[in-house]
Amino acid sequence: MDRRNSQRGYTVLELFIVVFVIGILFVGVVMVGVGICGNQWYTEGGVLRELQIQHPNATKVMASERNVFAGSRVTVEQEGKPVVYCFGSNIMFNYTFEDCGD
């Protein structure tokens, strides 16, 4: 029996393909994880509508600051004065608001 035919194993190309596929899957999972828990998933109109449920005097969004790993900040006009709120959102557009105290 020829020695080359009796050895079993994987070629470098096969191992490279497996590592490449695992790497792509890992990057995809990490990016989806960041997207789900990050705060970049919001629109100013959506934030204003959700904020008006808790604070009906909020009339318009004056400024917003998107943060991926920390709470985003939005400045709204409320009773003629600017008020800053910190909030979190996710890919399903679920918002949580708190007063930043600025």
C-alpha positions as CSV (number, residue, x, y, z in Angstrom):
1,M,0.0,0.0,0.0
2,D,1.3,3.4,-0.9
3,R,2.1,5.6,2.1
4,R,0.5,8.7,0.6
5,N,-2.9,7.0,0.1
6,S,-3.0,5.6,3.6
7,Q,-2.6,8.9,5.4
8,R,-5.7,10.7,6.4
9,G,-6.0,14.4,7.1
10,Y,-7.0,17.7,5.7
11,T,-5.3,19.8,3.2
12,V,-4.2,23.4,3.9
13,L,-7.0,24.6,1.6
14,E,-9.7,22.8,3.4
15,L,-8.5,24.1,6.8
16,F,-8.3,27.6,5.4
17,I,-11.9,27.4,4.1
18,V,-13.1,26.2,7.5
19,V,-11.3,28.9,9.4
20,F,-12.6,31.5,6.9
21,V,-16.2,30.4,7.4
22,I,-15.9,30.4,11.2
23,G,-14.4,33.9,11.0
24,I,-17.3,35.2,8.9
25,L,-19.8,33.6,11.2
26,F,-18.0,35.2,14.2
27,V,-17.9,38.6,12.7
28,G,-21.6,38.3,11.8
29,V,-22.6,37.4,15.4
30,V,-20.5,40.2,16.8
31,M,-22.0,42.8,14.5
32,V,-25.5,41.6,15.2
33,G,-24.8,41.7,18.9
34,V,-23.6,45.3,18.6
35,G,-26.6,46.2,16.5
36,I,-29.1,44.7,18.9
37,C,-27.7,46.3,22.0
38,G,-26.4,49.5,20.4
39,N,-28.2,52.8,20.3
40,Q,-27.8,53.6,16.7
41,W,-31.2,52.1,15.9
42,Y,-33.5,55.1,16.2
43,T,-35.1,57.9,14.2
44,E,-35.8,61.3,15.7
45,G,-39.5,61.0,14.9
46,G,-39.7,57.7,16.6
47,V,-37.9,59.0,19.7
48,L,-40.2,62.0,19.9
49,R,-43.3,59.8,19.6
50,E,-42.1,57.5,22.4
51,L,-40.9,60.4,24.5
52,Q,-44.3,62.1,24.2
53,I,-46.0,59.1,25.8
54,Q,-44.2,59.9,29.1
55,H,-43.7,63.6,28.5
56,P,-46.5,65.0,26.4
57,N,-45.1,68.6,26.5
58,A,-42.1,67.6,24.3
59,T,-42.7,69.3,21.0
60,K,-39.7,68.8,18.8
61,V,-36.2,67.2,18.7
62,M,-33.6,70.0,18.8
63,A,-30.4,67.8,18.7
64,S,-29.4,64.2,19.1
65,E,-26.2,62.4,19.8
66,R,-25.9,58.7,18.9
67,N,-23.7,56.5,21.0
68,V,-23.2,52.8,20.2
69,F,-22.0,51.5,23.5
70,A,-23.4,54.1,25.9
71,G,-26.8,55.8,26.2
72,S,-27.6,58.2,23.4
73,R,-28.7,61.7,24.2
74,V,-31.5,63.7,22.7
75,T,-32.3,67.4,23.3
76,V,-36.0,68.2,23.0
77,E,-38.0,71.4,23.3
78,Q,-40.3,71.0,26.2
79,E,-42.5,74.0,27.3
80,G,-40.2,76.3,25.4
81,K,-36.9,75.1,27.0
82,P,-34.4,72.6,25.9
83,V,-34.4,69.4,28.0
84,V,-31.8,66.6,27.6
85,Y,-32.8,63.0,27.9
86,C,-30.6,59.9,27.8
87,F,-32.0,56.8,26.2
88,G,-31.3,53.4,25.0
89,S,-32.7,51.7,22.0
90,N,-32.4,48.4,20.2
91,I,-33.0,46.9,16.8
92,M,-36.7,46.4,17.7
93,F,-37.0,50.2,18.4
94,N,-37.7,49.6,22.1
95,Y,-36.8,52.8,23.9
96,T,-35.9,53.5,27.5
97,F,-35.7,57.1,28.7
98,E,-34.1,58.8,31.7
99,D,-33.4,62.4,32.5
100,C,-29.6,63.1,32.1
101,G,-29.7,65.9,34.6
102,D,-27.8,68.4,32.5
